[in-house]
Amino acid sequence: MASLAIAVAAASGVPPFAGGAPSNTASSPAPPTASYEGVVIRPVDGGPDFYAKFKDGLPSDPSFFPIAVWFESVLDKGNVTLDTGIGLNTYVELTANSDLHLVQASGMYAIPTFPSEYASGFALSDEVDMWAGPGNAPWTGKYPGEGPLCVPEESKCGYTVQKERRAVAPQGAMLYANYGKGVAFWLSDEESQVFFTGVQDVVSADTYWFTDPNICAKGEGGALNGYTRDLTEDECRLAANYGWTIDRVRKLHAPGPISPVWAFVEAGHPFKDSPGATTITAPEIRAAVWSSLIHGARGVIYFNHNFGSECISQHVLRDCGANVRPTVGALNQQITELAPVLNAPFLDGATTATGPVDVATKLHDGTTYVFAGANKKTGGKAAFHLRCGGSSAVVIDENRTIPITDGTFTDAFADGNAVHLYRIEGGGSCGF
């Protein structure tokens, strides 16, 4: 489970990668398909029809965007009603007693760790980069807590684990895997890339920047400054770092096409109570998700387990999400409404920003959209410069419009959780 991070959070000492701080524009190592006066149109990772190539896969309709919950239990219609009530459409990992036929009949999608005729994919082992490590030693077939993992016991067998999990996957199924602090912080690029070469079709990595008591340390979040020091609280507890994780995972793909990367965001209190372990707030969830989307995430997964705080539960959004459930529901509705835009190409270089923000530009049906999220704890003012022109920026779901003068408009970002989404009116598409 993604919660394995709890058990191994202190296990470091593996050579780090050469990291750096995120830039103020979501980056892409993928080659451009076209360009116009410095503006590059870039398809979403995997292409718009990616899911259509798998047997019984997820919908490839541009109006579908995966919004998932991690390791849920679906036993009756009431469970599904609670989940669809906040806009979830996918389950990633489920308990073995879950009713996948009910999931499918309810219009939901399942990606379990076991074969099922009602599934839309197959999940490989979770966080194997952490508990088994980068290596080809034989695997005992056991998981953490069950006994020795690799043969010999002190060796590394993570590559073997994923290879053997692939061997039992249904033919033609979409394969998914989640990784953790190994690929994010502890392993070299070369070690990590083996986990990304011909292993899974969709990938994620869980780094819980808002709640992990250890992630600010030099050997973990210190990746943002080249592992020179611990991060300060303001540097570490920042929504923009979830976008950094997406960039990190995208970077680890071999040269060429990049597989879809899904975001992983906690919905509660995922660590046992200890100094530094906290509960994520509703504004933090929204900001973390949007930072991930700005940086190219093609799906969202909520980690749904509380191991600390007042409400210990494996079903946070059902049992103890009163403080976050309304925001998560509104966020999921917004993502669903914007799914055709999120599935549309990026216009890299079409918008540059001066100020404390990360920004992405999208092109859908001839209309340009600009998505921006703060990347400093204090927020601040940002100026947006549009190469494709425009007369006004309609701020989506905020009931306000900002005039554009000489290709530029400005806006205020109240704090590090501020996100503004703009539809540009009266502009062009830079020739695309």
C-alpha positions in Angstrom: 0.0 0.0 0.0 1.0 3.6 -0.3 1.1 3.7 3.5 4.3 1.7 3.4 6.0 5.1 3.4 5.3 5.1 7.1 7.3 2.0 7.8 10.3 3.0 5.7 10.3 6.8 5.9 13.6 6.8 7.7 15.4 4.3 5.5 17.7 6.4 3.4 21.3 6.4 2.5 20.8 5.6 -1.1 22.6 7.9 -3.6 20.3 10.8 -4.5 19.7 12.2 -8.0 20.9 15.6 -9.1 17.8 17.6 -8.3 16.8 21.3 -8.5 14.0 23.6 -7.6 10.9 23.7 -9.9 10.7 26.5 -12.4 7.8 28.9 -12.8 6.6 27.1 -15.9 5.6 23.5 -16.1 8.3 21.8 -18.2 8.3 19.0 -20.7 11.1 16.8 -22.0 8.9 15.6 -24.8 9.8 16.8 -28.3 7.4 19.3 -29.9 5.1 18.4 -32.7 4.8 22.0 -34.1 5.8 25.5 -33.3 4.8 29.1 -34.1 7.1 32.0 -33.2 8.4 30.3 -30.1 5.1 28.7 -29.1 5.1 24.9 -29.1 2.0 22.7 -29.1 2.5 19.7 -27.0 0.0 16.8 -26.7 -0.8 15.4 -23.3 1.4 12.6 -22.2 0.4 9.4 -24.0 -1.8 11.3 -26.5 -5.5 12.0 -26.2 -6.6 8.4 -27.2 -4.1 6.7 -24.8 -6.7 4.7 -22.8 -8.4 3.3 -26.0 -5.6 0.9 -26.7 -6.2 -1.3 -23.7 -8.6 -4.1 -23.3 -11.7 -3.0 -21.3 -9.7 0.2 -20.4 -10.7 3.6 -19.2 -12.8 5.8 -21.5 -10.9 7.7 -24.1 -13.6 10.3 -24.5 -12.1 13.8 -23.9 -14.8 14.5 -21.3 -13.4 11.8 -19.0 -10.6 12.6 -16.6 -9.6 9.9 -14.0 -10.4 11.0 -10.4 -9.6 8.1 -8.2 -9.4 7.0 -4.5 -6.7 4.7 -3.2 -7.4 1.2 -1.7 -11.1 1.5 -1.0 -13.6 -1.2 -0.1 -16.8 -1.4 -2.2 -19.3 -3.7 -0.6 -22.6 -2.2 -1.3 -24.4 0.6 -3.3 -24.1 2.9 -0.4 -20.4 2.9 -0.7 -20.6 3.8 -4.3 -23.1 6.5 -3.7 -20.8 8.2 -1.2 -17.9 8.1 -3.6 -19.8 9.3 -6.7 -21.4 12.0 -4.6 -18.0 13.8 -4.5 -17.2 13.2 -8.1 -14.9 10.2 -7.9 -15.0 7.9 -11.0 -12.2 5.4 -10.4 -10.9 3.1 -7.8 -7.1 2.3 -7.7 -6.5 -0.7 -5.6 -9.4 -2.3 -3.8 -9.9 -4.7 -1.0 -10.1 -8.4 -2.1 -13.8 -8.6 -0.9 -14.9 -5.6 -3.0 -17.7 -6.1 -5.5 -16.2 -5.1 -8.9 -19.3 -6.0 -10.7 -21.1 -3.3 -8.7 -18.3 -0.9 -9.4 -18.8 -1.4 -13.2 -22.6 -1.4 -13.0 -22.4 1.9 -11.2 -20.5 3.6 -14.0 -17.2 3.5 -12.0 -13.9 2.0 -13.0 -11.5 -0.3 -11.1 -7.8 -0.9 -11.2 -7.2 -3.7 -8.7 -4.2 -5.8 -7.9 -6.0 -8.9 -8.9 -7.5 -10.0 -12.2 -11.2 -9.3 -12.8 -13.5 -9.3 -15.8 -15.0 -6.1 -14.4 -11.7 -4.2 -14.1 -10.3 -1.5 -16.3 -6.6 -2.1 -15.5 -4.2 -4.0 -13.3 -2.1 -2.6 -10.5 1.5 -3.8 -10.0 3.2 -3.7 -6.6 3.1 -0.4 -4.7 6.2 1.5 -3.5 8.4 -1.4 -4.6 11.2 1.1 -5.0 11.2 1.6 -1.3 10.6 -1.9 0.2 12.4 -4.0 -2.3 14.9 -1.6 -3.8 16.5 -1.3 -7.3 17.7 -4.7 -8.1 17.2 -8.0 -10.0 17.7 -10.5 -7.1 15.1 -13.2 -6.8 11.9 -12.2 -4.9 10.5 -14.5 -2.2 6.9 -13.5 -3.1 6.5 -11.9 0.3 5.6 -8.3 1.2 6.8 -6.1 4.1 5.9 -7.7 7.4 5.6 -11.2 6.0 9.3 -12.2 6.2 12.4 -11.9 4.0 11.7 -10.2 0.7 14.7 -10.8 -1.5 17.2 -13.7 -1.9 19.7 -13.2 -0.3 17.8 -11.2 2.3 20.0 -8.1 2.1 19.8 -7.9 -1.7 17.5 -5.7 -3.8 14.7 -7.3 -5.9 12.3 -4.4 -6.9 12.8 -4.9 -10.6 12.1 -8.6 -10.2 8.9 -7.9 -8.3 7.5 -5.7 -11.0 8.5 -8.2 -13.7 6.7 -11.0 -11.9 3.7 -8.9 -11.3 3.5 -8.1 -15.0 3.6 -11.8 -15.8 0.4 -12.4 -13.9 -1.5 -9.4 -15.3 -4.4 -10.0 -17.7 -3.4 -9.9 -21.4 -4.0 -6.4 -22.9 -4.8 -4.7 -19.6 -3.6 -1.3 -18.7 -0.8 -1.6 -16.1 -0.5 0.9 -13.3 2.2 1.3 -10.6 2.8 3.7 -7.8 6.3 4.5 -6.5 7.5 6.5 -3.5 10.5 8.2 -2.0 12.9 5.9 -3.8 12.3 7.3 -7.2 11.5 10.7 -5.8 14.5 11.2 -3.6 16.7 8.3 -2.7 17.7 6.5 -5.9 19.9 7.7 -8.8 18.2 8.6 -12.1 19.7 5.5 -13.6 18.3 3.2 -10.9 14.9 4.9 -11.0 14.6 4.8 -14.8 14.7 1.0 -14.8 11.3 1.2 -13.0 10.0 3.3 -15.9 11.2 1.4 -18.9 8.6 -1.0 -20.2 7.2 -1.7 -16.8 3.8 0.1 -16.5 1.5 2.1 -18.7 0.4 4.6 -16.1 2.5 5.7 -13.1 2.4 7.8 -10.0 4.6 8.6 -7.0 3.4 9.5 -3.5 5.2 12.4 -1.8 3.0 13.9 1.0 4.5 17.4 1.2 1.8 18.7 3.6 1.7 15.9 6.1 4.8 13.8 6.1 6.9 14.5 9.2 10.2 13.5 7.5 9.9 14.9 4.0 11.5 18.3 4.8 14.8 16.6 5.6 18.0 17.2 3.6 17.9 13.6 2.3 14.3 13.9 1.0 12.8 17.3 0.2 16.3 18.6 0.2 16.2 17.4 -3.4 14.8 20.8 -4.2 18.0 22.5 -3.3 20.5 19.8 -4.4 20.5 18.0 -1.0 22.5 20.9 0.6 20.2 21.4 3.6 16.8 20.7 5.2 13.9 22.6 3.7 12.3 25.3 5.8 8.6 24.8 6.6 7.7 27.5 4.1 9.7 25.8 1.4 8.5 22.3 2.2 4.8 22.6 3.1 4.0 24.0 -0.3 1.4 23.0 -2.9 3.9 23.7 -5.7 6.0 20.7 -4.5 3.3 18.3 -5.7 3.9 19.7 -9.2 7.7 19.2 -8.6 6.9 15.5 -8.0 5.1 15.3 -11.4 8.0 16.9 -13.1 10.4 14.4 -11.4 8.4 11.4 -12.5 8.1 12.7 -16.1 11.8 13.3 -16.1 12.5 9.6 -15.3 11.0 8.3 -18.5 13.4 7.3 -21.2 13.9 9.7 -24.1 10.7 9.6 -26.3 7.0 9.3 -25.4 6.1 9.9 -21.8 3.4 7.6 -20.2 0.6 9.3 -18.3 1.5 10.4 -14.8 -1.2 10.6 -12.2 -1.1 12.8 -9.1 -1.2 11.3 -5.6 -2.6 13.7 -2.9 -3.4 12.8 0.7 -7.0 13.5 1.9 -6.4 13.4 5.6 -3.7 12.4 8.2 -1.7 9.6 6.5 1.0 9.3 9.2 0.8 8.1 12.8 0.7 10.9 15.4 4.3 12.2 15.9 6.1 15.6 15.8 5.6 17.0 12.4 2.7 14.8 11.3 -0.3 16.9 10.4 -3.7 16.8 8.7 -4.0 18.3 5.3 -6.6 21.1 4.9 -9.2 21.5 2.2 -7.4 24.5 0.6 -4.1 22.5 0.6 -5.8 19.6 -1.2 -7.2 21.8 -3.9 -3.9 23.6 -4.4 -1.8 20.3 -4.5 -4.2 18.8 -7.1 -4.1 21.9 -9.3 -0.3 22.1 -9.0 -0.1 18.5 -10.3 -2.4 19.3 -13.1 -0.5 22.4 -14.1 2.6 20.2 -14.4 0.9 17.7 -16.6 -0.8 15.1 -14.4 -3.3 13.1 -16.4 -5.2 11.7 -13.4 -5.7 12.3 -9.7 -5.6 9.8 -6.8 -6.6 10.6 -3.3 -4.9 8.7 -0.5 -7.9 7.8 1.7 -6.4 6.5 4.9 -5.9 8.1 8.3 -3.3 6.6 10.6 -3.4 9.5 13.1 -5.6 12.3 14.4 -9.1 11.9 15.9 -10.6 9.8 13.1 -8.6 6.7 12.3 -10.1 5.2 9.2 -9.4 3.5 5.9 -12.2 5.6 4.3 -11.4 9.2 5.1 -13.6 10.8 2.5 -16.6 8.7 3.7 -16.0 8.6 7.5 -14.1 11.7 8.5 -13.9 14.1 5.6 -16.4 16.6 6.9 -13.8 19.3 6.8 -12.6 18.5 3.3 -15.4 16.6 1.6 -17.3 19.8 0.3 -14.0 21.2 -1.2 -13.0 17.8 -2.7 -16.4 17.5 -4.3 -16.3 21.0 -5.7 -12.7 20.4 -6.9 -13.7 17.1 -8.6 -16.7 18.8 -10.3 -14.4 21.6 -11.6 -11.9 19.0 -12.9 -14.7 17.1 -14.6 -16.1 20.2 -16.2 -12.7 21.1 -17.5 -11.8 17.6 -18.6 -11.9 18.5 -22.3 -9.4 21.3 -21.6 -7.2 19.1 -19.4 -7.1 16.5 -22.2 -6.3 19.1 -24.8 -2.7 20.0 -25.9 -0.5 22.4 -24.0 0.7 25.6 -25.6 4.2 25.8 -24.2 5.7 29.3 -24.4 2.3 30.9 -25.1 2.2 32.4 -21.6 5.1 33.7 -19.4 4.6 34.8 -15.9 6.4 37.3 -13.7 5.8 36.6 -10.1 5.4 33.6 -7.6 3.4 31.2 -9.8 3.6 28.1 -11.9 1.7 28.4 -15.1 0.4 26.1 -17.9 -1.4 27.1 -21.1 -3.9 24.9 -22.9 -5.6 25.1 -26.2 -9.1 23.7 -26.6 -11.5 24.4 -29.6 -9.5 27.5 -30.6 -9.7 29.0 -27.1 -6.7 29.5 -24.8 -6.8 28.7 -21.1 -4.2 29.7 -18.6 -3.9 27.7 -15.3 -1.8 29.2 -12.5 -0.9 28.3 -8.9 1.2 30.0 -6.3 4.7 28.6 -5.8 5.6 30.7 -2.7 4.1 30.4 0.8 3.2 34.0 0.9 1.7 34.2 -2.6 2.0 37.6 -4.2 1.1 39.5 -7.5 1.8 37.9 -10.8 1.8 39.4 -14.3 0.9 37.1 -17.3 2.2 37.9 -20.7 0.2 36.3 -23.6 1.9 35.7 -26.9 -1.4 34.7 -28.5 -3.1 37.9 -27.5 -6.5 38.5 -25.9 -8.9 41.2 -24.7 -9.8 39.8 -21.3 -9.2 36.9 -18.9 -12.3 35.3 -17.5 -11.5 33.9 -14.1 -13.2 30.5 -14.1 -15.7 29.9 -11.2 -14.8 33.3 -9.5 -17.3 35.6 -11.2 -14.8 38.2 -12.3 -13.0 39.2 -15.5 -9.6 40.9 -15.8 -8.8 43.2 -18.8 -5.8 42.4 -20.9 -3.7 45.4 -22.0 -0.9 45.0 -24.6 -1.0 41.2 -24.1 -0.6 41.4 -20.3 -2.9 41.0 -17.3 -2.1 40.9 -13.5 -3.7 39.1 -10.6 -3.1 38.5 -6.9 -2.4 35.2 -5.3 -3.3 35.4 -1.6 -1.0 32.7 -0.3 0.7 29.5 -1.3 -2.6 27.7 -1.8 -4.0 30.2 -4.3 -5.0 28.9 -7.7 -6.6 30.9 -10.5 -7.9 29.5 -13.8 -8.4 31.8 -16.8 -10.2 31.5 -20.1 -8.8 34.0 -22.5 -11.4 35.9 -24.6 -10.7 37.9 -27.8 -7.4 36.2 -28.4 -6.0 33.8 -30.9 -4.4 30.3 -30.8 -0.9 31.3 -32.1 -1.7 29.8 -35.5 -2.6 26.3 -34.2 
